[in-house]
Structure formats: structure tokens, C-alpha cells
Amino acid sequence: MPPLSRADNSFIGKWWWSVDRVTMLGLAVLLGVGYVLALAAMPGFTAHLSDPHTVAMLKQIFFLALGGGVILVMSMLSLRQVKLTALGLGIIFFLLTGFTLVHGTEVDGANRWLALPGFTVQPSEFLRPAFIIISGWCIAEARRTPGFPGKRAAVGVYLLTAMLLKMQPDIGMTFLFTMVVLAQFYLDGMDMKWIGVAAVVVLLALVYAFFFITHVHTRVEMFLNPPAGSQAQTALEAFGNGGVWGLGPGEGQVKHWLPDARADFVFAVAGEEFGLFFCAFIILVFAAIVLRALVRLLAEQNLFVVLAAGGLIIAFGLQAFVNMASSLSLIPTKGMTLPFISYGGSSALAISIQMGFLLALTRRRPKAEMS
């Protein structure tokens, strides 16, 4: 196949020369790392398809491959298609998130998952990218259309979503949504005094969670006074065991002891088996993707694109930070996955939709298509 020319006016040609190929490369690297750790994080498997570890590994590889395809398809959307797709996904997964309160699968006292044949789905994971697009759309439309109550609509959507997440309960996701909507209002030019007021409200909410939500209180207490043999302590020992170069693929022990080694503590598995430099490489890839997107937005003139894409990349970076920081015992443990690397089909597909939206929003377009 001959290389695409800049003079190529086909749909694929226009897409290829307008999409951010540097960010695509970074995402491809993360998908590759996810594939490697899908193998490494399994406690052990055989060649038999009946072995549960083999099944789990194959599922993760399938979802990562599917996620790569989702990113490519979503990145080809126009701005109008991004808005309509987000609106449709938002309505569907808001209702499904509410449905978890009635027929959800309970795990560790929280009803966040819906059981489907062969796997479970966490609807709030898919609600996140849709919420970010809708919130940015409402705020931007308030400036574009005089009299349109876009900012009040964005706050209303946030409050409904936060209330729903609090009922599950999912404090981590509620916090993530809160940070994103505050960032969007900040990018829109909100007065700093209101940012200060919002920061105080968030701080008070965290204090309330500590004193009145049992599992939050327990996690903070375990962070401040970690008992011997706790998940956080075991994860730190894994990093120490791995040292600079790691013990080698498949040689780590943390995955045999930590129940969440494949998901919440997959970064510890990477540290034990592949070492310090590999972990630093993962951090650099995440940082490069975030910084690349923010730099690309500096030249963006469309407020909707700035707010929506800014929210998407902030959520992506914050999620990665929370996962890696909790693995390193820098913050209390929180059940957030490491994008593209942690085990989980819902997580892989949801973050693929999120980053596909980001690539679609940050494509270079003529002014005629900027609506």
C-alpha cells in the first residue's frame, strides 16, 4: 500500500493528516504495555482454554484489541457526531448507572456493576466520557448562545450524576467528576473566588466522607497506620523486590498475594517484574500524552473543543495518577484502574471511547467544520 499523500482528499487521507499521530503513538504504546502486563499479572496459566487464568488473559487481550479499534473509529467523528454520540451514551449509561442501584452486583459493599453473560460492566466508566463532553458542550453553548442557561445545565447534570454515584457509593468516581467539572469552569474563565469556594466545598465533602462513610474512613486509617501485610505494604515490597531491572517476566510474587494485583495494583506487578526503569517509562508515556494534548489545545480557538478535550485529558491524567500514587502509598488506596493497563473489559473500552473522543476533538479542521 503506497503512503498517504497530503494531497489525498479521501476520507482516510483527510483523517490521517488531521489527527494527532503523536498521541495515537502514545496510546498504542500503552495498549502494548497492557498486553504485556495482561500476561505478566496472571498468577499462572496453562495452555488449556478451560483454565480460568488463561480465559482471563484472553479476555483482556481481546478487549485491548477491541479498544484499539474503538479509538480509531471514534477519532474519525466530526464535532457534531462527537456531541450526538456523547449525548446518546450519556442517556443510556446514566440510566444503566441508576439501574445498578436496583439490580447491580454488589462488590465490597458497592453496587457499581451489572452482571452480563461472561463478564460484568461498570456503567459509570462509560458515563464518564459522555458526561465530560456534555458538560463542556453546555458551558460553551452558554457563551455562544446568549440567554442559554448552559452553565446552570452543566451544574445540574453534575449534581444529578454525583448524587447517583454517591448512592452506589463510588466516592472515587464522584471526586473525578468533580475535579473535571471544576477544571472546565476554570478553563471557561470562572472567577478565582468561586474556584476557592468550590475547593472549600470539596474539602468539606472529603472530611464528611472520612467521618461518615465507613469504607472511606477505613482506607484513610489504613493509609495513616498501615498494618503489616496490608495491600499497600505488599505493593511497596513488590517495588523493592523488583529494584532497578525487575525480577523478570513471570517471576514476581505480588500477584499471588494481592487480590487486586491485575487491576488496582498492576503498577506494583510492573515494578516487581520489570523494575524501576519500566515504571518510569510508563509514567513518561502518560505524562507525554497529557502534555501533548494540553499543548495542542493552546492553539485551539473553539471553546467547546477546549472544554471537552481539556476535561477528557484531565480525567485521563488524574485517573492514572490516582492509581499509580495509591500503588506507591502516596495516597490512600482507591479502586481506580490504570488506563489500558489494569485488567477489566469495561475499563479498557470506556477509556478507549474517552481517548477516541479526544483524538476526534483535537483534529485539525477547516473553520467551516468547527461547529
Residue pairs with C-beta under 8 A, 6 or more apart in sequence:
4 12
4 13
4 16
4 17
5 13
6 17
8 14
8 16
8 17
11 76
15 75
15 76
15 363
17 364
18 363
18 364
18 365
19 75
19 359
19 363
20 292
20 293
20 296
20 359
20 362
20 363
22 292
23 289
23 292
23 293
23 296
23 355
23 358
23 359
23 362
24 71
24 75
24 359
26 285
26 288
26 289
26 292
27 71
27 289
27 340
27 355
28 68
29 285
30 285
30 286
30 289
30 339
30 340
30 341
31 64
31 67
31 68
31 340
33 270
33 282
33 285
33 340
33 341
34 60
34 64
34 340
34 341
34 348
35 61
35 64
36 249
37 266
37 269
37 270
37 341
38 57
38 60
38 61
38 64
38 343
39 57
39 249
39 250
40 249
40 250
40 252
40 255
40 269
40 270
40 273
40 274
41 255
41 261
41 262
41 266
41 269
41 343
42 53
42 56
42 57
42 255
42 262
43 53
43 255
43 256
43 261
44 53
45 51
45 53
45 54
45 57
46 53
46 54
47 54
48 54
49 55
49 58
56 262
56 343
59 119
59 345
60 343
60 344
60 345
60 348
63 344
63 345
63 348
63 349
64 340
64 348
66 348
66 349
66 352
67 340
67 348
67 349
67 351
67 352
68 352
70 349
70 352
70 353
70 356
71 352
71 355
71 356
71 359
72 356
73 356
74 85
74 352
74 353
74 355
74 356
74 357
74 359
74 360
75 356
75 359
75 360
75 363
76 360
77 85
77 356
77 357
77 360
78 360
78 369
79 302
79 304
79 305
79 360
79 361
79 365
79 369
79 370
79 371
80 371
81 360
82 133
82 308
82 357
82 360
82 361
83 133
83 137
86 129
86 130
86 133
86 134
86 137
86 357
87 130
87 134
89 126
89 127
89 129
89 130
89 353
90 127
90 130
90 131
90 133
90 134
93 123
93 124
93 126
93 127
93 130
94 127
94 160
94 161
94 164
96 114
96 121
96 123
97 123
97 124
97 127
97 164
97 165
97 168
98 164
99 114
99 123
100 111
100 112
100 113
100 114
100 123
100 168
101 111
101 164
101 167
101 168
103 114
104 111
104 112
104 113
104 114
104 168
105 111
105 113
105 114
105 115
105 120
107 113
108 215
108 335
109 214
109 215
110 168
110 169
110 170
110 215
111 168
112 122
112 124
112 168
112 170
113 120
113 121
113 122
114 120
114 121
114 122
114 123
119 345
120 346
121 345
121 346
122 344
122 346
122 347
122 350
124 165
124 168
124 170
124 173
125 346
125 347
125 350
125 351
126 346
126 349
126 350
126 353
127 161
128 173
128 176
128 177
128 315
128 350
128 354
129 312
129 315
129 350
129 353
129 354
129 357
131 157
131 158
131 161
131 177
131 180
132 180
132 184
132 308
132 311
132 312
132 315
132 354
133 308
133 311
133 312
133 357
134 154
134 157
135 154
135 157
135 158
135 180
135 181
135 184
135 307
135 311
136 184
136 304
136 307
136 308
136 309
136 310
136 311
137 150
137 304
137 307
137 308
138 150
138 151
138 153
138 154
138 157
139 150
139 151
139 154
139 184
139 185
139 188
139 307
140 150
140 188
140 302
140 303
140 304
140 307
140 308
141 148
141 150
141 304
142 148
142 149
142 150
142 151
143 150
143 188
143 303
144 303
144 304
151 185
151 188
154 181
154 184
154 185
155 181
158 177
158 178
158 181
161 177
162 174
162 177
162 178
165 173
165 174
165 177
166 174
169 213
171 209
171 213
171 216
172 322
172 334
172 335
172 336
175 202
175 206
176 315
176 318
176 319
176 322
176 336
178 202
179 314
179 315
179 318
180 311
180 314
180 315
180 318
181 311
182 195
182 198
182 199
182 202
183 310
183 311
183 314
184 307
184 310
184 311
185 194
185 195
185 198
186 195
187 306
187 307
187 310
188 303
188 307
209 216
210 216
210 217
210 220
211 217
219 332
219 333
219 334
220 332
222 230
222 232
222 332
222 333
223 232
223 329
223 331
223 332
223 333
226 232
226 233
226 329
227 233
231 258
231 259
231 260
231 264
231 265
231 333
232 326
232 329
232 333
233 329
234 254
234 257
234 258
234 268
235 254
235 258
235 265
235 267
235 268
235 327
235 328
235 329
236 268
236 328
236 329
237 254
238 252
238 253
238 254
238 265
238 268
238 269
238 271
238 272
239 268
239 271
239 272
239 276
239 279
239 328
241 247
241 252
241 253
241 254
241 272
242 252
242 271
242 272
242 273
242 274
242 275
242 276
243 275
243 276
244 275
244 276
244 277
245 274
245 275
245 276
245 277
246 252
246 271
246 272
246 273
246 274
246 275
246 278
247 272
247 273
248 273
249 273
249 274
250 273
251 273
252 269
252 272
252 273
253 272
254 261
254 265
254 268
254 269
254 272
255 261
255 262
255 269
258 265
258 268
260 335
261 268
261 269
262 269
262 342
262 343
263 335
263 337
263 342
263 343
263 344
263 347
264 323
264 326
264 327
264 333
264 334
264 335
264 336
264 337
264 342
265 327
266 338
266 341
266 342
266 343
267 279
267 282
267 323
267 324
267 327
267 328
267 338
267 341
268 327
270 278
270 279
270 282
270 341
271 278
271 279
271 327
282 324
282 341
283 324
286 317
286 320
286 339
287 317
289 313
289 316
289 317
290 313
290 316
290 317
293 309
293 313
293 358
293 362
294 310
294 313
296 362
297 305
297 306
297 309
297 310
297 362
300 306
300 309
300 362
301 370
302 370
305 361
305 362
305 370
308 357
308 361
309 358
309 361
309 362
312 354
312 355
312 357
312 358
312 361
313 358
315 354
316 339
316 351
316 354
316 355
316 358
319 336
319 337
319 338
319 339
319 351
320 338
320 339
322 331
322 334
322 336
323 334
323 336
323 337
323 338
323 342
324 338
325 331
326 332
326 333
326 334
326 336
337 343
337 344
337 347
337 351
339 347
339 351
339 355
340 348
340 351
340 352
